[in-house]
Amino acid sequence: MDKIELLELINKGESSFVEFKADTPDIKAETIAEYVVCFANSKGGKILLGVEDDGTITGLKGRFAEYGTWISDAVQGWVHPNIIVDYEEVPVEENLRVAVIMVPMGVAKPYSKRKGKDAKERYYIRDVTRCREADREELRRLFQSSGVIHFEMTPVTRSIPDDLNETLLIEYFRQVRNIGYDDKSKWLRLLMDNQILTEELGAVNCTLAGLLLFGKKDKVKKLIPQSGITAVEYDTPDADVAGRFRKEINGPLLSLREESRVVSEEGIIDQAVDFVLRVRSKEKIEGTRRLTEYAYPPEVLREAVVNAVAHRDYTIGG
């Protein structure tokens, strides 16, 4: 980074990716580590050491013979797991230099600040222009993003096996897996082996994926309220105006079908698709036939809805 690039960066002010820090006596190794953790757990960023919060360049004060070594020791000693940061000093004027610490987006999240094996770990994330400790849900998402845990396989608190729609499960195993419902004594084991149920500390709960796919409508709505969809029809493209028609869509993702494959109870996917097809279609008469024209091809719309619910972040409540 050269002087012009540095000045342009400072002129833009602090952001989700840039932190200003004056080189004062209270800036310790622990402080640097906290901001490294913060950026590594987010999308990466730059720490400009020698810049006041208002953008005034005060430069490095010569507190250390080698600032680069001090930064490296701070990161290696406090940040877990290890992460490599880039460091450079940019001259602004004679005897006025700014240290730029470039933190990559971490690939082994979550990162924590900790000194020593027995010390408490603290996890930080970037929140606009500040770093703060991650709350429980944010920490869980960090673990999930690293692949350490798979949130869809975690137990749903207060759920029980009876919260699952047995008819929907039987249909799934018969139609998709070619497994009949012959031996009820083995049913529980089958559901656990397929990660629809899970057991922890002697308690059997539905997994998030199990309840989302096969749960009873009222149970899904109660135990996973964030799984619903609010569908709104507007008269104009302006979403700030009041909607013409609103529908709350809840329940399992999958629809319940009879032997004839006729849907007897629609799941979230079919409800969402039907809503859009209804409000974004028109009919016309050709000869003696009544034809329906859709704004979106039904098969394309269905694929979009399936992708949306499949890749939705269910760790976010609300």
C-alpha positions as CSV (number, residue, x, y, z in Angstrom):
1,M,0.0,0.0,0.0
2,D,1.4,3.4,-0.9
3,K,0.7,6.8,0.7
4,I,-2.1,7.8,-1.7
5,E,-3.9,4.5,-1.1
6,L,-3.5,4.9,2.6
7,L,-4.9,8.5,2.6
8,E,-7.9,7.4,0.5
9,L,-8.6,4.6,3.0
10,I,-8.4,7.0,5.9
11,N,-10.5,9.6,4.2
12,K,-13.4,7.1,3.9
13,G,-13.4,6.6,7.7
14,E,-13.9,3.5,9.8
15,S,-16.1,0.8,8.4
16,S,-16.9,-2.9,8.6
17,F,-13.5,-3.5,7.1
18,V,-11.3,-0.7,8.6
19,E,-10.3,0.1,12.2
20,F,-8.3,3.1,13.3
21,K,-6.1,2.8,16.3
22,A,-3.8,5.5,17.8
23,D,-0.4,4.2,19.0
24,T,-1.0,5.0,22.7
25,P,0.4,3.2,25.8
26,D,-3.0,1.5,26.4
27,I,-2.7,-0.4,23.1
28,K,-1.5,-3.7,24.2
29,A,-0.9,-7.0,22.5
30,E,-4.3,-8.2,23.8
31,T,-5.9,-5.2,22.1
32,I,-4.4,-6.0,18.7
33,A,-5.4,-9.7,19.1
34,E,-9.0,-8.7,19.8
35,Y,-9.3,-6.8,16.5
36,V,-7.6,-9.6,14.6
37,V,-10.1,-12.1,16.0
38,C,-12.9,-9.7,15.2
39,F,-12.0,-9.3,11.5
40,A,-11.0,-13.0,11.1
41,N,-14.5,-14.1,12.3
42,S,-16.1,-11.6,9.9
43,K,-15.0,-10.9,6.3
44,G,-11.5,-9.7,7.0
45,G,-10.2,-6.2,7.3
46,K,-7.4,-3.7,8.0
47,I,-6.2,-2.3,11.3
48,L,-4.5,1.1,10.8
49,L,-2.2,1.7,13.8
50,G,-1.2,5.3,14.2
51,V,-4.5,6.8,13.2
52,E,-7.0,8.5,15.6
53,D,-10.7,7.7,15.6
54,D,-11.4,11.0,13.7
55,G,-8.9,10.1,11.0
56,T,-6.0,12.3,12.3
57,I,-2.7,10.6,11.5
58,T,-0.5,10.6,14.6
59,G,1.8,7.8,13.4
60,L,3.8,5.2,15.3
61,K,5.4,6.5,18.5
62,G,8.4,4.3,18.5
63,R,7.3,2.3,21.5
64,F,8.8,-0.8,20.0
65,A,12.0,-1.4,18.0
66,E,10.2,-3.7,15.6
67,Y,6.4,-3.2,15.4
68,G,6.1,-6.0,13.0
69,T,7.6,-8.5,15.5
70,W,5.4,-7.1,18.2
71,I,2.3,-7.6,16.1
72,S,3.4,-11.1,15.1
73,D,4.0,-12.1,18.7
74,A,0.6,-10.6,19.7
75,V,-1.3,-12.6,17.1
76,Q,0.6,-15.8,17.8
77,G,0.3,-15.5,21.5
78,W,-3.4,-14.5,21.8
79,V,-5.3,-15.6,18.7
80,H,-6.6,-19.2,18.5
81,P,-6.4,-21.0,16.1
82,N,-3.4,-19.5,14.5
83,I,-3.9,-17.1,11.7
84,I,-1.3,-15.3,9.5
85,V,-1.7,-11.5,9.0
86,D,0.1,-9.3,6.6
87,Y,2.0,-6.2,8.0
88,E,3.5,-3.2,6.4
89,E,4.5,0.3,7.4
90,V,3.5,3.2,5.1
91,P,5.5,6.5,5.3
92,V,3.2,9.5,5.2
93,E,5.8,12.2,5.9
94,E,9.3,12.3,7.3
95,N,9.2,10.5,10.7
96,L,5.5,9.8,10.3
97,R,4.5,6.2,9.6
98,V,1.3,4.2,9.8
99,A,1.3,0.5,10.4
100,V,-1.2,-1.5,8.3
101,I,-2.3,-4.9,9.6
102,M,-4.2,-6.8,7.0
103,V,-6.4,-9.6,8.4
104,P,-7.8,-12.2,6.0
105,M,-11.2,-13.7,6.4
106,G,-10.7,-16.7,8.6
107,V,-11.1,-20.2,7.2
108,A,-11.0,-22.0,10.6
109,K,-13.8,-20.1,12.4
110,P,-14.5,-19.3,15.1
111,Y,-11.3,-17.6,16.2
112,S,-10.9,-16.5,19.8
113,K,-8.7,-14.4,22.0
114,R,-7.0,-16.4,24.7
115,K,-3.7,-16.2,26.6
116,G,-2.6,-19.7,27.7
117,K,-4.4,-23.0,27.5
118,D,-6.4,-22.6,30.6
119,A,-7.6,-19.0,30.0
120,K,-11.2,-18.2,29.0
121,E,-11.8,-17.9,25.3
122,R,-13.5,-14.8,24.0
123,Y,-15.0,-14.6,20.5
124,Y,-15.4,-11.3,18.7
125,I,-17.2,-10.2,15.5
126,R,-17.2,-7.0,13.5
127,D,-20.5,-5.0,14.0
128,V,-20.4,-2.0,11.5
129,T,-17.5,0.1,13.0
130,R,-16.9,-1.7,16.3
131,C,-15.8,-5.1,17.5
132,R,-17.9,-6.9,20.1
133,E,-18.3,-10.3,21.6
134,A,-20.4,-12.7,19.7
135,D,-23.6,-13.8,21.3
136,R,-24.7,-17.4,21.5
137,E,-26.5,-17.6,18.1
138,E,-23.7,-15.7,16.3
139,L,-21.2,-18.1,17.8
140,R,-23.2,-21.1,16.7
141,R,-23.3,-19.7,13.1
142,L,-19.5,-19.3,13.2
143,F,-19.1,-22.9,14.2
144,Q,-21.5,-23.9,11.5
145,S,-19.7,-21.9,8.8
146,S,-16.5,-23.7,9.6
147,G,-18.2,-27.1,9.2
148,V,-17.4,-28.0,12.9
149,I,-21.1,-28.5,13.5
150,H,-24.0,-29.0,11.2
151,F,-26.8,-27.0,12.6
152,E,-29.5,-29.0,10.7
153,M,-28.5,-32.1,12.7
154,T,-28.7,-30.4,16.1
155,P,-31.6,-31.2,18.4
156,V,-34.6,-28.9,18.6
157,T,-35.1,-28.1,22.3
158,R,-38.4,-29.3,23.8
159,S,-39.2,-31.5,20.7
160,I,-40.2,-35.1,21.0
161,P,-40.6,-38.0,18.5
162,D,-44.4,-37.5,18.5
163,D,-43.9,-34.0,17.0
164,L,-43.2,-35.8,13.7
165,N,-46.0,-36.6,11.2
166,E,-45.9,-40.4,11.1
167,T,-47.9,-40.5,7.8
168,L,-45.4,-38.2,6.1
169,L,-42.5,-40.3,7.3
170,I,-44.1,-43.6,6.2
171,E,-44.8,-42.1,2.8
172,Y,-41.2,-40.8,2.5
173,F,-39.5,-44.1,3.4
174,R,-41.9,-46.1,1.2
175,Q,-41.8,-43.9,-1.9
176,V,-38.2,-42.6,-1.8
177,R,-36.2,-45.1,0.2
178,N,-38.3,-48.2,-0.6
179,I,-38.5,-49.1,3.1
180,G,-41.8,-50.4,4.4
181,Y,-43.3,-49.7,7.8
182,D,-43.4,-53.4,8.9
183,D,-41.6,-53.5,12.2
184,K,-42.5,-50.6,14.5
185,S,-40.0,-51.7,17.1
186,K,-37.2,-50.7,14.6
187,W,-38.9,-47.4,13.6
188,L,-37.1,-45.3,16.3
189,R,-33.7,-46.7,15.3
190,L,-34.4,-46.0,11.6
191,L,-35.2,-42.4,12.4
192,M,-32.1,-41.9,14.4
193,D,-29.9,-43.6,11.8
194,N,-31.3,-41.2,9.3
195,Q,-30.6,-38.2,11.6
196,I,-34.3,-37.3,11.8
197,L,-34.1,-37.9,15.5
198,T,-31.1,-37.6,17.8
199,E,-30.3,-38.6,21.3
200,E,-28.3,-36.6,23.8
201,L,-27.9,-37.3,27.5
202,G,-30.7,-39.8,27.4
203,A,-33.2,-37.5,25.8
204,V,-34.5,-38.1,22.2
205,N,-35.3,-35.0,20.2
206,C,-36.1,-34.2,16.6
207,T,-33.2,-32.8,14.7
208,L,-33.8,-29.4,13.0
209,A,-33.8,-31.1,9.6
210,G,-36.1,-33.8,10.8
211,L,-38.7,-31.4,12.2
212,L,-38.5,-29.1,9.2
213,L,-39.1,-31.9,6.7
214,F,-41.5,-34.1,8.6
215,G,-42.9,-32.2,11.6
216,K,-46.5,-31.6,12.4
217,K,-47.6,-28.2,11.2
218,D,-48.4,-26.8,14.7
219,K,-45.2,-28.2,16.2
220,V,-43.0,-26.7,13.4
221,K,-44.7,-23.3,13.9
222,K,-44.2,-23.5,17.7
223,L,-40.7,-24.9,17.9
224,I,-39.1,-23.4,14.8
225,P,-41.0,-20.1,14.3
226,Q,-38.3,-18.7,12.0
227,S,-39.0,-21.4,9.4
228,G,-42.2,-19.7,8.2
229,I,-42.6,-17.5,5.1
230,T,-44.6,-14.3,4.9
231,A,-45.9,-14.0,1.3
232,V,-47.2,-10.6,0.3
233,E,-48.9,-9.4,-2.9
234,Y,-48.3,-5.8,-3.9
235,D,-50.2,-3.6,-6.4
236,T,-46.9,-1.9,-7.4
237,P,-43.2,-2.8,-7.4
238,D,-42.8,-0.5,-4.5
239,A,-42.5,-2.8,-1.4
240,D,-42.8,0.2,0.9
241,V,-46.5,0.5,0.3
242,A,-49.1,-1.6,2.1
243,G,-49.5,-5.1,0.6
244,R,-52.7,-6.0,-1.2
245,F,-52.8,-9.5,0.2
246,R,-50.7,-11.2,2.9
247,K,-50.4,-14.9,3.8
248,E,-48.4,-16.5,6.6
249,I,-47.1,-19.9,5.5
250,N,-46.1,-22.4,8.1
251,G,-45.6,-26.1,8.6
252,P,-43.2,-28.7,7.3
253,L,-41.3,-28.2,4.1
254,L,-42.8,-31.3,2.4
255,S,-46.4,-31.9,1.4
256,L,-48.4,-34.9,2.4
257,R,-49.6,-37.0,-0.5
258,E,-52.1,-39.8,-0.7
259,E,-51.5,-43.2,-2.5
260,S,-52.7,-41.5,-5.7
261,R,-50.0,-38.8,-5.3
262,V,-52.7,-36.2,-4.7
263,V,-51.6,-33.6,-2.2
264,S,-53.8,-33.8,0.9
265,E,-51.8,-31.3,3.0
266,E,-49.5,-28.7,1.4
267,G,-46.0,-28.1,2.9
268,I,-44.3,-24.7,2.9
269,I,-42.7,-25.3,-0.6
270,D,-46.0,-26.0,-2.3
271,Q,-47.8,-23.3,-0.5
272,A,-45.2,-20.7,-1.5
273,V,-45.2,-21.8,-5.1
274,D,-49.0,-21.8,-5.3
275,F,-49.2,-18.3,-3.8
276,V,-46.8,-16.8,-6.4
277,L,-48.5,-18.7,-9.3
278,R,-51.9,-17.4,-8.2
279,V,-51.0,-13.8,-7.9
280,R,-48.7,-13.7,-10.9
281,S,-50.8,-15.4,-13.5
282,K,-53.7,-14.5,-15.8
283,E,-56.2,-16.4,-17.8
284,K,-57.2,-16.0,-21.4
285,I,-59.7,-17.7,-23.8
286,E,-58.5,-19.4,-27.0
287,G,-61.4,-20.8,-28.9
288,T,-63.3,-22.9,-26.4
289,R,-60.3,-23.4,-24.1
290,R,-59.4,-21.4,-21.0
291,L,-55.6,-21.1,-20.7
292,T,-53.5,-19.9,-17.8
293,E,-50.4,-17.9,-18.4
294,Y,-47.8,-17.7,-15.7
295,A,-45.3,-14.9,-15.2
296,Y,-42.7,-17.5,-14.2
297,P,-42.4,-21.1,-15.4
298,P,-43.8,-23.2,-12.5
299,E,-40.8,-25.6,-12.6
300,V,-38.3,-22.7,-12.4
301,L,-40.3,-21.0,-9.6
302,R,-40.4,-24.3,-7.6
303,E,-36.6,-24.7,-8.0
304,A,-36.1,-21.2,-6.7
305,V,-38.3,-21.8,-3.6
306,V,-36.6,-25.1,-2.9
307,N,-33.2,-23.5,-3.0
308,A,-34.3,-20.6,-0.8
309,V,-35.6,-22.9,2.0
310,A,-32.7,-25.4,1.6
311,H,-30.0,-22.7,2.0
312,R,-31.9,-20.6,4.5
313,D,-30.0,-19.8,7.7
314,Y,-32.2,-21.3,10.4
315,T,-29.8,-20.2,13.2
316,I,-31.4,-16.7,12.9
317,G,-34.5,-16.6,15.1
318,G,-37.5,-14.4,14.5
